[in-house]
Amino acid sequence: MGVINVLDKHVAELIAAGEVVERPASVIKELVENAIDAGARHITVEIKNGGTTFMRVTDDGCGIAKDDVRVAFLRHATSKVKQQEDLDSIATLGFRGEALASISAVSRLQLITRNVNEDIGTSYLIEGGEEQSFDDAGCPAGTTFVIRDLFYNIPARAKFLKKDVSEGNAVSNIIDKTALSHPEIAFTYIRDGKQALKTFGDGKLLSAIYSVFGREFANGLIPVDYQLNAITVSGYVSKPVHSRPNRNMQNFFINGRFVKSRTAMAALEEAFKHSVMVGKFPSCVLSLRLPYEMIDVNVHPAKIEVRFINERPVFDAIYHAVKTALMQHDTQKQATFKQPTAFRDVPQFNPFRNADAIIKTPQKPPQPAPQAPADPIGELDILDAAELSAPKRLSDVSEDKPFDIISKQAIGTAKKEAAFGKTPLPAKETPFVNTPSPQPPAPTEEPPEVVMKDNAQPMLFKQPENELLYIGEAFGTYIIVERNQKELLFIDKHAAHERIIYEKLKAEKAGASSQLLLQPVTVTLGKDEYDAAVQHLELFNACAFDVEDFGNATLLVRSAPQYLDAAEVGDCITEMADYIAQGKNDIFTEKMDWFYHNVACRSAVKAGNKNSAQELMEIVKMLEENPDIRYCPHGRPVSIVMKKSEIERQFGRV
């Protein structure tokens, strides 16, 4: 006797339903996508208890004709695909014709709909795949689905549902993604009787982002608008300073469909490389438009994963779109002072707190503060230490009589001591007259170099549009510069110098910056690294190294980039060989990027190094000439701007 049985219709539908309906979020996704395909402009979603007991989706689309209502709930019944060729260019969100049959098989479903060409609507009730009623109904044009008691007839599946909060969050995630993919549709989402989301439907993506993710996230975005051949990329990416510790906020939409694509994520992160720190990830809401025949969406039951005919054009389009947006719209990091804004952060005064201790502790009468002796010299100009140490511009210094800081400090100290009766005041004949300095020569067309004086601070120098004044260096790491008397620049000298060298290496392709070593350097490698390096010696040559195979797992280095110290050559070659051994000799668009980064990092000035003011100002000058340099290759900010108005606010001047 045979052991193979043909399943009856009901059992087959229950099995098939498990592929489409996994949880309440799956139901909401299918119904909302159907509403979008029906041309709806307003969609309302309401759930209770995470959607396990009640779900309602209402739209103002074209509605379902009365003759099509029963047919719509048959398996593989759809209005979006008619023949085989239609599968090669799917333009709708739904196309399989399985959703309504699967949902009705595992729930109690009520449909109320009216087609725009009909005067009377239809009410249809179906439970567990079996029709219960089919009647006329008065209703507006559009469709309303009400689903109750999901998985009521499959207790085993109901046991695997998570808590109501988790299921509700999954539904919220579906609504968020759908609202972002279609900003032209007004979405209303009600969860347990409370409105959780409402979008305006004005067609502006930023408005939808604001409604879904909030003001703080929306304010940290920069726009993207780019086209490469037949692929259009639009949307927003986060500023590098607003990067996140995970990829949860990376949202990609292809032809109006939310997808998860490794190609898109790789292109985004490659474009942000050297702009975000290691371990941080950019956020985005990017929409791609490409010909339907270039993509296959029929590869996953949930239609979240897609397959491209050729991934390279997609990668290049996203990479160049994001890279262009960063170059055009990213700005220097702004320094701000966080102020307490909530009264709950301030301890409240309690008059009865520690009352016993206050009563028992004897109180001493307040002692008058000691009075300083009166100033015996009246309106004496006592120099302040900050004034003494303040840097001076070129116009404050006379060519014939240089400013003598030491003498001025000595006179200021003598005046202070005389004011308190410690030492006699020097005679009036003491030379303490600041002779007016002659005016500096008029600026020429060529920006002058940094002017230095003996025993004095670095002076003023001008760029074509900026006036920069060197203030000093903090902690042996940060250059402090005043710009246009409006803001302070704090520059990380290592990060800035590293990025400058990195950009120069890329521009020169490293070949023009090679120098011959006085004595060749031998580098001994492990077997794997040696084999990989010997097979890719051209990569070293492309990075200005003249490397030969010396045999016995050893490389001979005859020349190296001129920026690199000779003592660093061996370690640099070792790291490069290890990198090649990992198969990373082809890094997408920027093939030699890591090699340039490695050389730049080892060649740049280090934090804590002692550098002259001329050297530091040369770094500042190169940054001003290249305003696109805002991050080091590691992704750390090169400079931070502190506005004068922000400082004045802290001192209560504004």
Order of alpha helices (4+ residues) and beta strands (2+ residues): alpha-alpha-beta-beta-alpha-alpha-beta-beta-beta-beta-alpha-alpha-beta-beta-alpha-alpha-beta-beta-beta-beta-alpha-beta-beta-beta-alpha-beta-alpha-alpha-alpha-beta-beta-beta-beta-alpha-beta-alpha-alpha-beta-beta-alpha-alpha-alpha-beta-alpha
